[in-house]
């Protein structure tokens, strides 16, 4: 397994941590969750590019836009 194949595991872990933080009542944790979601979007896009998963890449672009919106709204 090469490094890019293994990228799906850290992407999954970052996504799970972001999900945990997004559910927090603390604004700072929620905001951190959105930023971690953005990091996971990048990780999933890199992995998706590596395995030619074009639908996954498109999904991650859409989710990244929503996460940017969430980060902007939570940061206020």
Number of C-alpha atoms within 10 A of each C-alpha: 5 6 8 14 13 11 16 18 12 13 21 14 12 20 22 16 15 23 16 13 21 22 12 13 9 10 15 13 17 22 23 18 26 26 19 22 28 24 17 24 25 17 22 25 23 19 21 21 14 13 12 12 14 13 10 17 19 13 13 22 17 12 15 20 13 15 21 15 13 17 19 12 10 15 13 7
